[in-house]
Amino acid sequence: MSWHGAVHEAGFVLTQLSFLAAGVVLAARFGRSHQHGWAVACVASIIGAVSVAALGDPARLALRLVISAALELGLVSALALGSLLQRVR
């Protein structure tokens, strides 16, 4: 593996760990503030992203990681849109 590949892989691992930590923190926060829909969305996206990335044929790992990242970015986008819409009101 090249140095570039190693740095890319390390960055991916840090990104995934950060997403998992943020998802847990946000789910707890939304649960405490009685925003159960957002809490469920956070937990579902964590479970979905980890499941898609971890389970399946190793030959299709790259595709599964793209799908996992799409789930994660979907949650981040939904949270950003929700925040923007709340500010507009």
Biopython code that builds the backbone (N, CA, C, O; Angstrom):
import numpy as np
from Bio.PDB.StructureBuilder import StructureBuilder

atoms = [
    (1, "MET", "N", (0.851, -1.181, 0.000)),
    (1, "MET", "CA", (0.000, 0.000, 0.000)),
    (1, "MET", "C", (0.896, 1.242, 0.000)),
    (1, "MET", "O", (1.898, 1.306, 0.712)),
    (2, "SER", "N", (0.515, 2.210, -0.803)),
    (2, "SER", "CA", (1.286, 3.452, -0.878)),
    (2, "SER", "C", (1.005, 4.327, 0.353)),
    (2, "SER", "O", (0.055, 4.079, 1.095)),
    (3, "TRP", "N", (1.831, 5.336, 0.557)),
    (3, "TRP", "CA", (1.609, 6.256, 1.675)),
    (3, "TRP", "C", (0.277, 6.982, 1.500)),
    (3, "TRP", "O", (-0.428, 7.252, 2.473)),
    (4, "HIS", "N", (-0.055, 7.290, 0.258)),
    (4, "HIS", "CA", (-1.321, 7.974, -0.010)),
    (4, "HIS", "C", (-2.503, 7.086, 0.358)),
    (4, "HIS", "O", (-3.481, 7.552, 0.942)),
    (5, "GLY", "N", (-2.409, 5.825, 0.018)),
    (5, "GLY", "CA", (-3.465, 4.875, 0.369)),
    (5, "GLY", "C", (-3.593, 4.708, 1.869)),
    (5, "GLY", "O", (-4.701, 4.610, 2.397)),
    (6, "ALA", "N", (-2.459, 4.674, 2.559)),
    (6, "ALA", "CA", (-2.478, 4.527, 4.018)),
    (6, "ALA", "C", (-3.114, 5.744, 4.683)),
    (6, "ALA", "O", (-3.895, 5.596, 5.623)),
    (7, "VAL", "N", (-2.788, 6.942, 4.206)),
    (7, "VAL", "CA", (-3.387, 8.158, 4.767)),
    (7, "VAL", "C", (-4.883, 8.189, 4.474)),
    (7, "VAL", "O", (-5.680, 8.579, 5.326)),
    (8, "HIS", "N", (-5.254, 7.784, 3.280)),
    (8, "HIS", "CA", (-6.676, 7.747, 2.912)),
    (8, "HIS", "C", (-7.428, 6.767, 3.796)),
    (8, "HIS", "O", (-8.525, 7.071, 4.264)),
    (9, "GLU", "N", (-6.858, 5.606, 4.028)),
    (9, "GLU", "CA", (-7.499, 4.612, 4.882)),
    (9, "GLU", "C", (-7.616, 5.095, 6.326)),
    (9, "GLU", "O", (-8.647, 4.894, 6.969)),
    (10, "ALA", "N", (-6.568, 5.728, 6.832)),
    (10, "ALA", "CA", (-6.614, 6.269, 8.195)),
    (10, "ALA", "C", (-7.686, 7.350, 8.305)),
    (10, "ALA", "O", (-8.417, 7.406, 9.294)),
    (11, "GLY", "N", (-7.780, 8.203, 7.296)),
    (11, "GLY", "CA", (-8.816, 9.236, 7.288)),
    (11, "GLY", "C", (-10.211, 8.644, 7.268)),
    (11, "GLY", "O", (-11.115, 9.146, 7.936)),
    (12, "PHE", "N", (-10.387, 7.582, 6.508)),
    (12, "PHE", "CA", (-11.692, 6.922, 6.452)),
    (12, "PHE", "C", (-12.067, 6.347, 7.814)),
    (12, "PHE", "O", (-13.206, 6.493, 8.258)),
    (13, "VAL", "N", (-11.127, 5.703, 8.469)),
    (13, "VAL", "CA", (-11.410, 5.121, 9.788)),
    (13, "VAL", "C", (-11.771, 6.223, 10.782)),
    (13, "VAL", "O", (-12.726, 6.073, 11.543)),
    (14, "LEU", "N", (-11.028, 7.322, 10.788)),
    (14, "LEU", "CA", (-11.342, 8.437, 11.684)),
    (14, "LEU", "C", (-12.716, 9.033, 11.378)),
    (14, "LEU", "O", (-13.459, 9.388, 12.293)),
    (15, "THR", "N", (-13.047, 9.141, 10.108)),
    (15, "THR", "CA", (-14.355, 9.662, 9.715)),
    (15, "THR", "C", (-15.472, 8.755, 10.220)),
    (15, "THR", "O", (-16.478, 9.239, 10.738)),
    (16, "GLN", "N", (-15.303, 7.455, 10.073)),
    (16, "GLN", "CA", (-16.329, 6.515, 10.509)),
    (16, "GLN", "C", (-16.504, 6.543, 12.026)),
    (16, "GLN", "O", (-17.628, 6.528, 12.528)),
    (17, "LEU", "N", (-15.403, 6.584, 12.740)),
    (17, "LEU", "CA", (-15.490, 6.652, 14.207)),
    (17, "LEU", "C", (-16.146, 7.959, 14.652)),
    (17, "LEU", "O", (-16.934, 7.971, 15.598)),
    (18, "SER", "N", (-15.823, 9.043, 13.979)),
    (18, "SER", "CA", (-16.432, 10.336, 14.307)),
    (18, "SER", "C", (-17.927, 10.323, 14.039)),
    (18, "SER", "O", (-18.703, 10.851, 14.835)),
    (19, "PHE", "N", (-18.339, 9.727, 12.929)),
    (19, "PHE", "CA", (-19.765, 9.640, 12.623)),
    (19, "PHE", "C", (-20.495, 8.819, 13.682)),
    (19, "PHE", "O", (-21.571, 9.206, 14.138)),
    (20, "LEU", "N", (-19.919, 7.703, 14.069)),
    (20, "LEU", "CA", (-20.556, 6.866, 15.091)),
    (20, "LEU", "C", (-20.701, 7.627, 16.405)),
    (20, "LEU", "O", (-21.760, 7.591, 17.031)),
    (21, "ALA", "N", (-19.646, 8.311, 16.823)),
    (21, "ALA", "CA", (-19.695, 9.082, 18.070)),
    (21, "ALA", "C", (-20.734, 10.204, 17.972)),
    (21, "ALA", "O", (-21.523, 10.407, 18.895)),
    (22, "ALA", "N", (-20.731, 10.923, 16.864)),
    (22, "ALA", "CA", (-21.692, 12.014, 16.687)),
    (22, "ALA", "C", (-23.123, 11.484, 16.655)),
    (22, "ALA", "O", (-24.030, 12.102, 17.212)),
    (23, "GLY", "N", (-23.320, 10.350, 16.010)),
    (23, "GLY", "CA", (-24.663, 9.763, 15.954)),
    (23, "GLY", "C", (-25.188, 9.378, 17.324)),
    (23, "GLY", "O", (-26.361, 9.593, 17.627)),
    (24, "VAL", "N", (-24.327, 8.812, 18.151)),
    (24, "VAL", "CA", (-24.732, 8.432, 19.512)),
    (24, "VAL", "C", (-25.036, 9.674, 20.340)),
    (24, "VAL", "O", (-26.049, 9.723, 21.037)),
    (25, "VAL", "N", (-24.162, 10.677, 20.266)),
    (25, "VAL", "CA", (-24.373, 11.920, 21.027)),
    (25, "VAL", "C", (-25.668, 12.601, 20.578)),
    (25, "VAL", "O", (-26.464, 13.031, 21.412)),
    (26, "LEU", "N", (-25.878, 12.698, 19.266)),
    (26, "LEU", "CA", (-27.092, 13.349, 18.760)),
    (26, "LEU", "C", (-28.346, 12.560, 19.114)),
    (26, "LEU", "O", (-29.369, 13.151, 19.458)),
    (27, "ALA", "N", (-28.282, 11.238, 19.034)),
    (27, "ALA", "CA", (-29.445, 10.423, 19.401)),
    (27, "ALA", "C", (-29.811, 10.648, 20.865)),
    (27, "ALA", "O", (-30.989, 10.770, 21.201)),
    (28, "ALA", "N", (-28.806, 10.701, 21.734)),
    (28, "ALA", "CA", (-29.069, 10.950, 23.153)),
    (28, "ALA", "C", (-29.657, 12.345, 23.361)),
    (28, "ALA", "O", (-30.600, 12.516, 24.134)),
    (29, "ARG", "N", (-29.101, 13.339, 22.672)),
    (29, "ARG", "CA", (-29.593, 14.714, 22.799)),
    (29, "ARG", "C", (-31.038, 14.828, 22.320)),
    (29, "ARG", "O", (-31.879, 15.425, 22.992)),
    (30, "PHE", "N", (-31.314, 14.252, 21.158)),
    (30, "PHE", "CA", (-32.681, 14.311, 20.636)),
    (30, "PHE", "C", (-33.645, 13.531, 21.521)),
    (30, "PHE", "O", (-34.800, 13.924, 21.682)),
    (31, "GLY", "N", (-33.178, 12.437, 22.088)),
    (31, "GLY", "CA", (-34.035, 11.672, 22.991)),
    (31, "GLY", "C", (-34.384, 12.459, 24.244)),
    (31, "GLY", "O", (-35.528, 12.436, 24.696)),
    (32, "ARG", "N", (-33.393, 13.163, 24.812)),
    (32, "ARG", "CA", (-33.640, 13.977, 26.006)),
    (32, "ARG", "C", (-34.570, 15.149, 25.720)),
    (32, "ARG", "O", (-35.336, 15.567, 26.588)),
    (33, "SER", "N", (-34.501, 15.678, 24.502)),
    (33, "SER", "CA", (-35.346, 16.838, 24.166)),
    (33, "SER", "C", (-36.678, 16.409, 23.532)),
    (33, "SER", "O", (-37.396, 17.231, 22.962)),
    (34, "HIS", "N", (-36.993, 15.123, 23.638)),
    (34, "HIS", "CA", (-38.268, 14.566, 23.163)),
    (34, "HIS", "C", (-38.477, 14.754, 21.666)),
    (34, "HIS", "O", (-39.614, 14.885, 21.211)),
    (35, "GLN", "N", (-37.400, 14.769, 20.904)),
    (35, "GLN", "CA", (-37.463, 14.772, 19.446)),
    (35, "GLN", "C", (-37.154, 13.350, 18.980)),
    (35, "GLN", "O", (-36.083, 13.062, 18.446)),
    (36, "HIS", "N", (-38.127, 12.480, 19.201)),
    (36, "HIS", "CA", (-37.895, 11.050, 19.011)),
    (36, "HIS", "C", (-37.679, 10.671, 17.547)),
    (36, "HIS", "O", (-36.975, 9.700, 17.267)),
    (37, "GLY", "N", (-38.256, 11.399, 16.625)),
    (37, "GLY", "CA", (-38.039, 11.114, 15.214)),
    (37, "GLY", "C", (-36.579, 11.263, 14.821)),
    (37, "GLY", "O", (-36.018, 10.416, 14.125)),
    (38, "TRP", "N", (-35.968, 12.360, 15.279)),
    (38, "TRP", "CA", (-34.555, 12.580, 14.987)),
    (38, "TRP", "C", (-33.687, 11.560, 15.710)),
    (38, "TRP", "O", (-32.685, 11.103, 15.160)),
    (39, "ALA", "N", (-34.053, 11.200, 16.926)),
    (39, "ALA", "CA", (-33.279, 10.197, 17.669)),
    (39, "ALA", "C", (-33.307, 8.856, 16.939)),
    (39, "ALA", "O", (-32.279, 8.192, 16.811)),
    (40, "VAL", "N", (-34.477, 8.466, 16.466)),
    (40, "VAL", "CA", (-34.611, 7.214, 15.715)),
    (40, "VAL", "C", (-33.815, 7.289, 14.416)),
    (40, "VAL", "O", (-33.167, 6.317, 14.029)),
    (41, "ALA", "N", (-33.859, 8.435, 13.741)),
    (41, "ALA", "CA", (-33.105, 8.597, 12.493)),
    (41, "ALA", "C", (-31.607, 8.440, 12.736)),
    (41, "ALA", "O", (-30.911, 7.827, 11.927)),
    (42, "CYS", "N", (-31.107, 8.987, 13.841)),
    (42, "CYS", "CA", (-29.683, 8.859, 14.161)),
    (42, "CYS", "C", (-29.306, 7.402, 14.403)),
    (42, "CYS", "O", (-28.316, 6.912, 13.861)),
    (43, "VAL", "N", (-30.094, 6.720, 15.214)),
    (43, "VAL", "CA", (-29.806, 5.318, 15.527)),
    (43, "VAL", "C", (-29.932, 4.449, 14.272)),
    (43, "VAL", "O", (-29.103, 3.570, 14.038)),
    (44, "ALA", "N", (-30.963, 4.696, 13.472)),
    (44, "ALA", "CA", (-31.157, 3.906, 12.255)),
    (44, "ALA", "C", (-30.015, 4.110, 11.264)),
    (44, "ALA", "O", (-29.578, 3.163, 10.610)),
    (45, "SER", "N", (-29.535, 5.341, 11.157)),
    (45, "SER", "CA", (-28.444, 5.576, 10.210)),
    (45, "SER", "C", (-27.140, 4.928, 10.693)),
    (45, "SER", "O", (-26.349, 4.445, 9.882)),
    (46, "ILE", "N", (-26.922, 4.920, 11.991)),
    (46, "ILE", "CA", (-25.739, 4.239, 12.527)),
    (46, "ILE", "C", (-25.824, 2.744, 12.246)),
    (46, "ILE", "O", (-24.877, 2.147, 11.734)),
    (47, "ILE", "N", (-26.953, 2.149, 12.580)),
    (47, "ILE", "CA", (-27.130, 0.711, 12.358)),
    (47, "ILE", "C", (-27.029, 0.381, 10.873)),
    (47, "ILE", "O", (-26.376, -0.589, 10.488)),
    (48, "GLY", "N", (-27.679, 1.193, 10.042)),
    (48, "GLY", "CA", (-27.644, 0.946, 8.606)),
    (48, "GLY", "C", (-26.246, 1.076, 8.026)),
    (48, "GLY", "O", (-25.809, 0.222, 7.255)),
    (49, "ALA", "N", (-25.546, 2.134, 8.390)),
    (49, "ALA", "CA", (-24.204, 2.365, 7.844)),
    (49, "ALA", "C", (-23.235, 1.266, 8.265)),
    (49, "ALA", "O", (-22.455, 0.772, 7.451)),
    (50, "VAL", "N", (-23.286, 0.888, 9.530)),
    (50, "VAL", "CA", (-22.383, -0.159, 10.015)),
    (50, "VAL", "C", (-22.742, -1.500, 9.396)),
    (50, "VAL", "O", (-21.853, -2.262, 9.014)),
    (51, "SER", "N", (-24.027, -1.798, 9.291)),
    (51, "SER", "CA", (-24.461, -3.072, 8.716)),
    (51, "SER", "C", (-24.050, -3.192, 7.255)),
    (51, "SER", "O", (-23.520, -4.220, 6.835)),
    (52, "VAL", "N", (-24.296, -2.144, 6.490)),
    (52, "VAL", "CA", (-23.945, -2.179, 5.066)),
    (52, "VAL", "C", (-22.435, -2.329, 4.891)),
    (52, "VAL", "O", (-21.980, -3.096, 4.042)),
    (53, "ALA", "N", (-21.662, -1.601, 5.688)),
    (53, "ALA", "CA", (-20.201, -1.653, 5.556)),
    (53, "ALA", "C", (-19.629, -2.992, 6.022)),
    (53, "ALA", "O", (-18.661, -3.485, 5.442)),
    (54, "ALA", "N", (-20.210, -3.576, 7.048)),
    (54, "ALA", "CA", (-19.615, -4.760, 7.669)),
    (54, "ALA", "C", (-20.076, -6.084, 7.071)),
    (54, "ALA", "O", (-19.330, -7.063, 7.094)),
    (55, "LEU", "N", (-21.279, -6.128, 6.544)),
    (55, "LEU", "CA", (-21.842, -7.402, 6.097)),
    (55, "LEU", "C", (-21.822, -7.500, 4.579)),
    (55, "LEU", "O", (-22.080, -6.522, 3.877)),
    (56, "GLY", "N", (-21.516, -8.680, 4.089)),
    (56, "GLY", "CA", (-21.571, -8.895, 2.655)),
    (56, "GLY", "C", (-20.275, -9.425, 2.085)),
    (56, "GLY", "O", (-19.323, -9.729, 2.804)),
    (57, "ASP", "N", (-20.269, -9.524, 0.778)),
    (57, "ASP", "CA", (-19.157, -10.071, 0.034)),
    (57, "ASP", "C", (-17.954, -9.129, 0.079)),
    (57, "ASP", "O", (-18.089, -7.957, -0.272)),
    (58, "PRO", "N", (-16.784, -9.608, 0.502)),
    (58, "PRO", "CA", (-15.596, -8.747, 0.543)),
    (58, "PRO", "C", (-15.228, -8.162, -0.832)),
    (58, "PRO", "O", (-14.612, -7.099, -0.906)),
    (59, "ALA", "N", (-15.597, -8.840, -1.900)),
    (59, "ALA", "CA", (-15.282, -8.333, -3.234)),
    (59, "ALA", "C", (-16.067, -7.059, -3.550)),
    (59, "ALA", "O", (-15.677, -6.299, -4.437)),
    (60, "ARG", "N", (-17.141, -6.826, -2.851)),
    (60, "ARG", "CA", (-17.976, -5.645, -3.078)),
    (60, "ARG", "C", (-17.820, -4.594, -1.973)),
    (60, "ARG", "O", (-18.716, -3.779, -1.754)),
    (61, "LEU", "N", (-16.691, -4.621, -1.288)),
    (61, "LEU", "CA", (-16.464, -3.717, -0.167)),
    (61, "LEU", "C", (-16.529, -2.248, -0.590)),
    (61, "LEU", "O", (-17.135, -1.433, 0.106)),
    (62, "ALA", "N", (-15.921, -1.909, -1.703)),
    (62, "ALA", "CA", (-15.908, -0.506, -2.143)),
    (62, "ALA", "C", (-17.334, 0.010, -2.357)),
    (62, "ALA", "O", (-17.654, 1.126, -1.950)),
    (63, "LEU", "N", (-18.179, -0.784, -2.984)),
    (63, "LEU", "CA", (-19.570, -0.388, -3.208)),
    (63, "LEU", "C", (-20.315, -0.245, -1.887)),
    (63, "LEU", "O", (-21.084, 0.699, -1.703)),
    (64, "ARG", "N", (-20.089, -1.176, -0.971)),
    (64, "ARG", "CA", (-20.758, -1.105, 0.329)),
    (64, "ARG", "C", (-20.317, 0.131, 1.108)),
    (64, "ARG", "O", (-21.128, 0.741, 1.805)),
    (65, "LEU", "N", (-19.049, 0.504, 0.998)),
    (65, "LEU", "CA", (-18.562, 1.691, 1.704)),
    (65, "LEU", "C", (-19.163, 2.962, 1.118)),
    (65, "LEU", "O", (-19.425, 3.917, 1.850)),
    (66, "VAL", "N", (-19.382, 2.985, -0.183)),
    (66, "VAL", "CA", (-20.040, 4.142, -0.808)),
    (66, "VAL", "C", (-21.480, 4.245, -0.318)),
    (66, "VAL", "O", (-21.946, 5.341, -0.004)),
    (67, "ILE", "N", (-22.182, 3.136, -0.249)),
    (67, "ILE", "CA", (-23.566, 3.136, 0.243)),
    (67, "ILE", "C", (-23.608, 3.555, 1.711)),
    (67, "ILE", "O", (-24.485, 4.318, 2.116)),
    (68, "SER", "N", (-22.665, 3.059, 2.504)),
    (68, "SER", "CA", (-22.587, 3.430, 3.915)),
    (68, "SER", "C", (-22.368, 4.932, 4.064)),
    (68, "SER", "O", (-23.024, 5.583, 4.877)),
    (69, "ALA", "N", (-21.447, 5.478, 3.280)),
    (69, "ALA", "CA", (-21.181, 6.921, 3.329)),
    (69, "ALA", "C", (-22.406, 7.715, 2.881)),
    (69, "ALA", "O", (-22.674, 8.793, 3.413)),
    (70, "ALA", "N", (-23.147, 7.193, 1.912)),
    (70, "ALA", "CA", (-24.371, 7.875, 1.454)),
    (70, "ALA", "C", (-25.410, 7.924, 2.570)),
    (70, "ALA", "O", (-26.095, 8.934, 2.729)),
    (71, "LEU", "N", (-25.536, 6.859, 3.336)),
    (71, "LEU", "CA", (-26.459, 6.867, 4.480)),
    (71, "LEU", "C", (-26.028, 7.913, 5.506)),
    (71, "LEU", "O", (-26.856, 8.653, 6.038)),
    (72, "GLU", "N", (-24.753, 7.964, 5.772)),
    (72, "GLU", "CA", (-24.234, 8.929, 6.750)),
    (72, "GLU", "C", (-24.450, 10.364, 6.272)),
    (72, "GLU", "O", (-24.910, 11.211, 7.037)),
    (73, "LEU", "N", (-24.124, 10.633, 5.026)),
    (73, "LEU", "CA", (-24.304, 11.983, 4.495)),
    (73, "LEU", "C", (-25.782, 12.343, 4.378)),
    (73, "LEU", "O", (-26.151, 13.513, 4.485)),
    (74, "GLY", "N", (-26.616, 11.348, 4.161)),
    (74, "GLY", "CA", (-28.059, 11.599, 4.151)),
    (74, "GLY", "C", (-28.544, 12.102, 5.500)),
    (74, "GLY", "O", (-29.343, 13.036, 5.564)),
    (75, "LEU", "N", (-28.071, 11.493, 6.574)),
    (75, "LEU", "CA", (-28.456, 11.961, 7.911)),
    (75, "LEU", "C", (-27.933, 13.362, 8.164)),
    (75, "LEU", "O", (-28.666, 14.217, 8.663)),
    (76, "VAL", "N", (-26.677, 13.608, 7.828)),
    (76, "VAL", "CA", (-26.095, 14.936, 8.042)),
    (76, "VAL", "C", (-26.867, 15.985, 7.242)),
    (76, "VAL", "O", (-27.136, 17.075, 7.747)),
    (77, "SER", "N", (-27.221, 15.664, 6.013)),
    (77, "SER", "CA", (-27.988, 16.595, 5.181)),
    (77, "SER", "C", (-29.366, 16.858, 5.770)),
    (77, "SER", "O", (-29.820, 18.002, 5.802)),
    (78, "ALA", "N", (-30.036, 15.804, 6.236)),
    (78, "ALA", "CA", (-31.357, 15.967, 6.837)),
    (78, "ALA", "C", (-31.285, 16.824, 8.102)),
    (78, "ALA", "O", (-32.148, 17.672, 8.329)),
    (79, "LEU", "N", (-30.265, 16.605, 8.917)),
    (79, "LEU", "CA", (-30.106, 17.412, 10.127)),
    (79, "LEU", "C", (-29.839, 18.875, 9.786)),
    (79, "LEU", "O", (-30.378, 19.773, 10.432)),
    (80, "ALA", "N", (-29.015, 19.114, 8.782)),
    (80, "ALA", "CA", (-28.728, 20.496, 8.372)),
    (80, "ALA", "C", (-29.982, 21.167, 7.835)),
    (80, "ALA", "O", (-30.259, 22.318, 8.171)),
    (81, "LEU", "N", (-30.741, 20.466, 7.008)),
    (81, "LEU", "CA", (-31.980, 21.025, 6.466)),
    (81, "LEU", "C", (-32.986, 21.289, 7.581)),
    (81, "LEU", "O", (-33.644, 22.329, 7.589)),
    (82, "GLY", "N", (-33.107, 20.363, 8.513)),
    (82, "GLY", "CA", (-34.006, 20.572, 9.650)),
    (82, "GLY", "C", (-33.627, 21.778, 10.470)),
    (82, "GLY", "O", (-34.495, 22.533, 10.909)),
    (83, "SER", "N", (-32.350, 21.968, 10.680)),
    (83, "SER", "CA", (-31.869, 23.126, 11.424)),
    (83, "SER", "C", (-32.167, 24.425, 10.670)),
    (83, "SER", "O", (-32.603, 25.407, 11.271)),
    (84, "LEU", "N", (-31.937, 24.432, 9.381)),
    (84, "LEU", "CA", (-32.219, 25.624, 8.574)),
    (84, "LEU", "C", (-33.709, 25.961, 8.576)),
    (84, "LEU", "O", (-34.090, 27.123, 8.720)),
    (85, "LEU", "N", (-34.538, 24.947, 8.418)),
    (85, "LEU", "CA", (-35.980, 25.180, 8.408)),
    (85, "LEU", "C", (-36.477, 25.672, 9.766)),
    (85, "LEU", "O", (-37.403, 26.480, 9.833)),
    (86, "GLN", "N", (-35.870, 25.192, 10.834)),
    (86, "GLN", "CA", (-36.261, 25.638, 12.172)),
    (86, "GLN", "C", (-35.891, 27.102, 12.390)),
    (86, "GLN", "O", (-36.621, 27.831, 13.062)),
    (87, "ARG", "N", (-34.778, 27.533, 11.836)),
    (87, "ARG", "CA", (-34.360, 28.930, 11.968)),
    (87, "ARG", "C", (-35.254, 29.871, 11.160)),
    (87, "ARG", "O", (-35.456, 31.024, 11.542)),
    (88, "VAL", "N", (-35.782, 29.378, 10.052)),
    (88, "VAL", "CA", (-36.616, 30.216, 9.195)),
    (88, "VAL", "C", (-37.955, 30.524, 9.872)),
    (88, "VAL", "O", (-38.534, 31.593, 9.679)),
    (89, "ARG", "N", (-38.428, 29.571, 10.664)),
    (89, "ARG", "CA", (-39.735, 29.737, 11.323)),
    (89, "ARG", "C", (-39.718, 30.818, 12.313)),
    (89, "ARG", "O", (-40.735, 31.086, 12.953)),
]
sb = StructureBuilder()
sb.init_structure("model")
sb.init_model(0)
sb.init_chain("A")
sb.init_seg("    ")
for serial, (resi, resn, name, xyz) in enumerate(atoms, 1):
    if name == "N":
        sb.init_residue(resn, " ", resi, " ")
    sb.init_atom(name, np.array(xyz, "f"), 0.0, 1.0, " ", f" {name:<3s}", serial, name[0])
structure = sb.get_structure()
